[in-house]
Amino acid sequence: MNPKKRIILPVAADSILKNLEDQGFEAYIVGGTPRDLLFSRTTTDYDITTSATPAEIRAVFTSEKLFEYGEKHGTIGFMRSGLKIEITTFRREGEYSDGRRPDNVKFITDLDEDLLRRDFTINAIAVNRKGDIFDPFNGIDDFEAKLIRSVGDPIERFREDSLRMLRGIRFAVRFGFEIEKQTLQSIRQSAHIIKLHQISTERILSELKEIFSYPFEGLNLLIESNLLYIVIPEITKHMGIQLVAKFVNHPRINYIITWAILLDEILSMRDHELQTNNRLKSDIQNFFKKFPGTSNREIQSIYGLIRFNEEFILIHLLKSRRDQFRSLRSILNEFKSWPDFKFEDFFKHLLSTNEILSTTKLQSQDKIDLLELTTTYSVLYFQKIVVSGVDAQELGFTGSEIQRILELWREEYVLNPSITRADLISLAK
């Protein structure tokens, strides 16, 4: 027991532990739940471990609508007050012949032995109803030191369940932690078994989504552990290093953007002409056949980001100087259906990036035109220091008339950036 800290349990967790203790059973919150409570993180589910057998758990919670899955391995689940509850009997696990789940389990009565089967020390913490903390593997110390460390022998833990390697990286990037040296070395040594174990691609994809939300650290760890080249073998080591550099100033972004940049490199199709649309979409769809959990909407968004990536937009615009504004508008209109795309962020990025402006495909005059174009458009469209839809409403316009006036104002502003607000208002009267 750890005397240094105590936890005040939320009412929902306390009531479930009380239900079990009132029937004479030991019960503790365990895993990620006490970790999150200890460090003031929000939790929407509770994992509980108990000396009660599955049949005894069922008898205690007869009024709950119990989940059907998991009982073979000792887990009974249900929802209470909008929270997902999973209660698992203390257990010792047998061999993991499929590298994902134990072939069999033996129910036991010892908490410490149950905690020994956990993946990482920060998840091997238990708390009873009094708030006493049981931390036999010093998970609290590791959390405070910002370390992800395996419980016991890391090689053995990863042989049991090879998905734990990706989980370790996910925890590291999510919390901003380092992976302890021996644990990381063991991931590197064991990386190949994630394919031998034929882990579900849906489970791999789920881990990658969160890892790709922190692309700089996530890709660095995937490369350092060799996992990147195993789960996405299309990426070469040289390509991997180049990819990481693209995210150095983007510690956290939407995972869709990370996938788009990875696929853009893999497919080697940076400059797509209009007639290549179908081929590009087909290539992306074929790639994601190995990750069947990817939705059509996600694939469409990735296609859009590759098809109309920033460099493409700039080249396309600068080939059409005679009608720059309309070219920009027609392209950006296609962005509206993409999830999480923000016009303002896009233009701020165009204005601040040196990488785009230094591309060899842009001539000096092109760069000048680009800066003028993006500055003009962002000032008008986003900072809104000139006119807006509110002004159109105050002038008496409604519905589609507002859009028509806004289009008029935008075109006049692009043609004459020195035009005043009063001039634009007069133009609409």
C-alpha positions in Angstrom: 0.0 0.0 0.0 1.2 3.5 -0.8 1.0 5.7 2.3 1.9 8.9 0.4 -1.3 9.4 -1.4 -5.0 8.7 -1.0 -7.9 9.0 -3.5 -11.4 10.2 -2.8 -13.5 8.0 -5.1 -16.3 9.4 -7.2 -19.8 8.4 -6.0 -20.4 6.0 -8.9 -17.2 4.0 -8.2 -17.8 4.1 -4.5 -21.3 2.6 -4.8 -20.1 -0.3 -7.0 -17.3 -1.2 -4.6 -19.8 -1.0 -1.7 -22.1 -3.3 -3.6 -19.3 -5.9 -3.7 -17.9 -5.4 -0.3 -21.4 -5.7 1.3 -21.5 -9.2 0.0 -18.1 -10.0 1.5 -15.9 -9.6 -1.6 -12.7 -7.6 -2.0 -13.0 -4.9 -4.7 -10.7 -2.2 -6.1 -10.8 0.3 -9.0 -7.8 -0.6 -11.2 -5.9 0.2 -14.4 -6.3 3.5 -16.1 -9.1 4.6 -13.7 -7.0 5.3 -10.6 -4.2 6.7 -12.8 -6.6 9.3 -14.2 -8.1 10.1 -10.8 -4.7 10.4 -9.2 -3.7 13.0 -11.7 -7.0 14.8 -12.1 -7.8 13.5 -15.5 -11.4 13.0 -16.7 -12.6 9.3 -16.9 -15.8 8.0 -18.4 -15.4 4.4 -17.5 -14.4 2.4 -14.5 -12.4 -0.8 -14.4 -12.9 -2.8 -11.2 -11.1 -5.9 -10.0 -12.6 -8.2 -7.4 -12.3 -11.5 -5.6 -15.9 -12.3 -6.7 -16.3 -14.9 -9.5 -18.3 -13.9 -12.6 -21.3 -15.8 -11.3 -21.0 -14.0 -8.0 -20.7 -10.6 -9.8 -23.9 -11.4 -11.7 -25.7 -12.2 -8.4 -24.6 -8.9 -6.9 -25.8 -6.8 -9.9 -29.0 -8.6 -10.9 -30.8 -5.3 -11.5 -28.3 -4.1 -14.1 -28.4 -4.9 -17.9 -25.2 -6.9 -18.2 -23.0 -7.0 -21.3 -22.7 -10.5 -22.9 -19.0 -10.3 -23.9 -16.0 -11.0 -21.6 -17.4 -13.5 -19.1 -15.2 -16.3 -20.3 -12.2 -14.3 -19.3 -13.8 -13.2 -16.0 -15.3 -9.8 -17.0 -18.9 -8.6 -16.4 -19.9 -5.2 -17.8 -22.8 -2.8 -17.6 -23.7 0.9 -17.9 -24.5 3.0 -14.8 -25.2 6.7 -14.8 -23.8 7.1 -18.3 -20.5 5.4 -17.2 -19.1 2.1 -18.6 -18.4 -0.3 -15.8 -16.3 -3.5 -16.3 -15.7 -5.8 -13.3 -13.1 -8.5 -13.6 -12.3 -11.4 -11.2 -8.7 -11.6 -9.9 -7.0 -13.9 -12.4 -3.9 -15.5 -13.5 -3.5 -15.8 -17.3 -2.4 -18.8 -19.4 -0.5 -18.8 -22.7 -1.3 -16.2 -25.4 -1.1 -18.4 -28.5 -2.7 -15.7 -30.7 -0.6 -12.9 -29.2 -3.7 -11.0 -28.1 -5.8 -12.9 -25.5 -5.0 -15.6 -23.0 -6.0 -19.1 -24.0 -7.4 -19.6 -20.6 -7.5 -17.9 -17.2 -7.5 -19.1 -13.6 -9.5 -17.2 -11.0 -7.4 -16.4 -8.0 -7.7 -14.5 -4.7 -4.5 -12.4 -4.6 -4.5 -8.7 -5.8 -0.8 -8.5 -6.3 -0.7 -11.5 -8.6 -3.6 -10.0 -10.6 -1.7 -6.7 -11.0 1.3 -8.6 -12.2 -0.5 -9.4 -15.5 -1.0 -5.7 -16.4 0.8 -4.0 -19.3 2.5 -0.9 -17.8 3.2 0.2 -14.3 1.0 3.3 -14.6 -1.9 0.9 -15.2 -1.0 -1.5 -12.4 -2.4 0.6 -9.6 -5.4 -0.4 -7.5 -7.5 1.7 -5.0 -10.0 0.4 -2.4 -13.1 2.1 -1.1 -11.2 3.8 1.7 -8.9 5.5 -0.9 -5.9 3.3 0.0 -3.6 2.9 -2.9 -1.9 -0.4 -3.8 1.0 0.2 -6.1 3.4 -2.8 -6.0 5.3 -1.8 -9.2 5.7 1.9 -8.4 3.4 3.1 -11.1 2.9 6.4 -9.3 6.6 7.1 -9.2 6.8 6.3 -13.0 3.9 8.6 -13.7 5.5 11.4 -11.8 8.8 10.8 -13.6 6.8 10.7 -16.9 7.9 7.2 -17.8 6.1 4.3 -19.5 7.6 1.1 -18.1 6.4 -2.5 -18.5 5.3 -4.5 -15.6 7.9 -7.2 -15.0 9.7 -8.6 -18.1 8.8 -6.4 -21.1 9.7 -9.1 -23.7 7.2 -11.4 -21.9 4.5 -8.8 -21.8 4.8 -8.1 -25.5 4.8 -11.8 -26.4 1.6 -12.1 -24.5 -0.1 -9.3 -26.3 1.9 -7.6 -29.1 -0.6 -4.7 -29.4 0.8 -3.5 -26.1 3.8 -2.1 -28.0 1.6 0.3 -29.9 -0.4 1.0 -26.7 2.9 2.0 -25.0 3.7 4.5 -27.7 0.1 5.8 -27.6 0.4 6.4 -23.8 3.8 8.1 -24.3 2.5 10.6 -26.9 -0.8 11.2 -25.1 0.8 12.0 -21.8 4.0 13.5 -23.1 6.1 10.8 -21.5 9.2 8.9 -22.4 9.3 5.1 -22.8 11.7 3.6 -20.3 14.9 2.5 -21.9 14.5 -1.3 -21.4 10.9 -1.2 -22.4 11.7 0.7 -25.6 14.5 -1.7 -26.4 12.2 -4.6 -25.9 9.6 -3.1 -28.3 12.4 -2.8 -30.9 13.4 -6.4 -30.4 9.7 -7.6 -30.5 8.3 -5.4 -33.2 8.2 -8.2 -35.8 5.8 -10.3 -33.8 2.9 -7.8 -34.3 2.6 -9.3 -37.8 3.3 -12.9 -36.7 0.4 -12.6 -34.2 -1.9 -11.3 -36.9 -3.3 -8.6 -34.7 -6.7 -7.2 -35.9 -6.1 -4.3 -38.3 -9.0 -2.5 -36.7 -7.2 -2.6 -33.3 -3.9 -1.4 -35.0 -5.8 1.4 -36.7 -7.4 2.5 -33.5 -4.0 2.9 -31.9 -2.5 4.7 -34.9 -5.3 7.2 -34.9 -4.3 8.6 -31.5 -0.6 8.2 -32.2 -1.0 10.2 -35.5 -2.7 13.0 -33.6 0.7 13.7 -32.1 2.7 13.1 -35.4 6.1 14.4 -34.4 6.6 12.4 -31.3 4.5 9.5 -32.5 6.4 9.0 -35.8 9.7 9.4 -34.0 8.8 6.6 -31.6 7.3 4.4 -34.3 10.6 4.8 -36.2 12.8 4.3 -33.2 10.9 1.1 -32.3 10.8 -0.1 -35.9 7.0 -0.5 -35.7 6.4 2.1 -38.4 8.0 0.0 -41.1 6.2 -3.2 -39.9 2.6 -1.8 -39.7 3.0 0.4 -42.8 5.7 -1.5 -44.8 5.3 1.0 -47.8 7.2 3.5 -45.8 11.0 3.2 -46.2 13.5 4.3 -43.5 14.6 7.2 -45.6 11.0 8.3 -46.2 10.2 7.9 -42.5 13.0 10.4 -41.5 11.8 12.9 -44.1 8.2 12.5 -42.9 9.1 13.3 -39.3 10.7 16.6 -40.4 7.4 17.7 -41.9 5.8 17.7 -38.4 8.5 19.4 -36.3 6.3 22.5 -35.8 3.0 20.5 -35.5 3.1 18.6 -32.2 -0.6 17.9 -32.3 -2.9 17.9 -35.4 -5.9 16.0 -36.7 -4.8 12.4 -37.5 -6.5 12.7 -40.9 -3.8 15.3 -41.9 -1.1 12.9 -40.8 -2.5 10.1 -42.9 -2.8 12.4 -45.9 0.8 13.5 -45.7 2.0 9.9 -45.2 -0.1 8.7 -48.2 1.0 11.6 -50.3 4.6 10.4 -49.8 3.8 6.8 -50.3 1.9 7.3 -53.5 4.5 9.8 -54.8 1.8 12.0 -56.4 2.5 15.5 -55.2 1.2 17.3 -58.4 -2.0 15.8 -59.5 -3.6 17.1 -62.7 -7.4 17.1 -62.9 -7.5 13.9 -65.0 -5.8 11.9 -62.2 -8.6 12.2 -59.7 -10.1 8.8 -60.1 -6.7 7.1 -60.1 -5.7 8.9 -56.9 -8.9 8.0 -55.1 -8.5 4.4 -56.2 -5.0 4.2 -55.0 -6.0 5.6 -51.6 -8.9 3.2 -51.3 -6.7 0.2 -52.2 -4.2 1.2 -49.6 -6.8 1.3 -46.9 -8.1 -2.1 -47.7 -5.5 -3.3 -45.2 -7.2 -1.1 -42.6 -10.9 -1.9 -43.1 -11.9 0.1 -40.1 -11.3 3.3 -42.1 -14.6 5.0 -42.9 -15.5 6.4 -46.4 -15.6 9.9 -44.9 -12.0 9.5 -43.7 -10.9 8.3 -47.0 -12.7 11.1 -48.8 -11.0 13.6 -46.5 -7.6 12.1 -47.0 -8.2 12.2 -50.8 -9.2 15.9 -50.6 -6.1 16.9 -48.6 -3.8 15.1 -51.0 -5.7 16.2 -54.2 -5.7 19.9 -53.1 -2.6 20.1 -51.0 -1.1 23.5 -50.4 1.6 23.2 -53.0 -1.0 22.1 -55.6 -3.2 25.1 -54.8 -0.3 27.6 -55.2 0.9 26.2 -58.5 -2.7 26.0 -59.8 -3.4 29.6 -58.7 -0.2 31.0 -60.1 -0.9 29.4 -63.5 -4.2 31.3 -63.5 -3.2 34.9 -62.6 -5.7 36.5 -64.9 -8.5 35.2 -62.6 -6.7 34.4 -59.3 -9.6 35.2 -57.0 -12.1 33.0 -58.8 -9.5 30.1 -59.0 -9.0 30.4 -55.3 -12.7 30.5 -54.5 -13.5 27.6 -56.8 -10.9 25.4 -55.1 -11.7 26.4 -51.5 -15.4 25.8 -52.1 -14.5 22.1 -52.4 -13.0 22.2 -48.9 -16.3 22.9 -47.2 -17.3 19.3 -46.8 -14.0 18.2 -45.2 -14.1 17.6 -41.5 -12.0 19.9 -39.3 -10.9 22.1 -42.2 -10.6 25.8 -41.2 -10.1 28.5 -43.8 -8.4 30.9 -41.3 -5.9 28.3 -40.2 -5.1 27.4 -43.8 -4.3 31.0 -44.8 -2.3 31.7 -41.6 -0.2 28.7 -42.6 0.3 29.9 -46.1 1.4 33.3 -44.8 3.8 31.8 -42.2 5.4 28.9 -44.0 8.8 29.3 -45.5 8.8 25.8 -47.0 6.0 26.6 -49.5 7.5 29.9 -50.4 10.9 28.5 -51.0 9.8 25.7 -53.3 11.8 25.7 -56.5 8.6 25.6 -58.5 7.8 29.1 -57.6 9.5 32.0 -59.4 10.2 35.3 -57.6 7.2 37.0 -59.2 5.1 34.0 -58.2 6.1 34.5 -54.6 5.2 38.2 -54.7 1.8 37.4 -56.3 1.2 34.7 -53.7 1.9 36.9 -50.7 -0.3 39.6 -52.2 -3.1 37.2 -52.9 -3.1 35.4 -49.5 -2.7 38.6 -47.6 -5.6 40.3 -49.4 -7.8 37.3 -49.1 -7.1 36.6 -45.4 -7.5 40.2 -44.4 -10.9 40.5 -46.2 -12.3 37.1 -45.4 -11.1 36.4 -41.9 -10.0 39.5 -40.0 -13.1 41.2 -41.4 -11.8 44.7 -40.9 -13.7 45.8 -44.0 -17.2 44.5 -44.4 -19.1 41.3 -43.5 -22.5 39.7 -43.8 -23.8 41.7 -40.8 -23.2 44.9 -42.9 -25.2 43.4 -45.8 -28.1 42.6 -43.3 -28.1 46.1 -42.0 -28.4 47.3 -45.6 -31.6 45.3 -45.9 -30.3 42.3 -47.8 -31.6 38.8 -47.0 -31.0 35.2 -47.9 -29.1 34.7 -51.2 -28.9 38.5 -51.7 -26.4 38.6 -48.8 -24.1 36.1 -50.5 -24.4 38.0 -53.8 -23.3 41.3 -52.1 -20.5 39.5 -50.3 -19.2 38.2 -53.6 -19.4 41.7 -55.1 -17.5 43.2 -52.2 -14.8 40.4 -52.3 -14.2 40.9 -56.1 -14.0 44.7 -55.8 -11.6 44.3 -52.9 -9.3 42.0 -54.8 -9.3 44.3 -57.8 -8.7 47.4 -55.6 -7.3 46.5 -52.1 -7.1 50.3 -51.3 -10.9 50.6 -51.5 -12.5 51.9 -48.3 -15.3 50.5 -46.3 -17.5 53.5 -47.2 -16.9 52.8 -50.9 -18.0 49.2 -50.5 -21.1 50.2 -48.6 -22.0 52.8 -51.3 -21.4 50.2 -54.0 -24.1 48.0 -52.5 -26.7 50.7 -52.1 
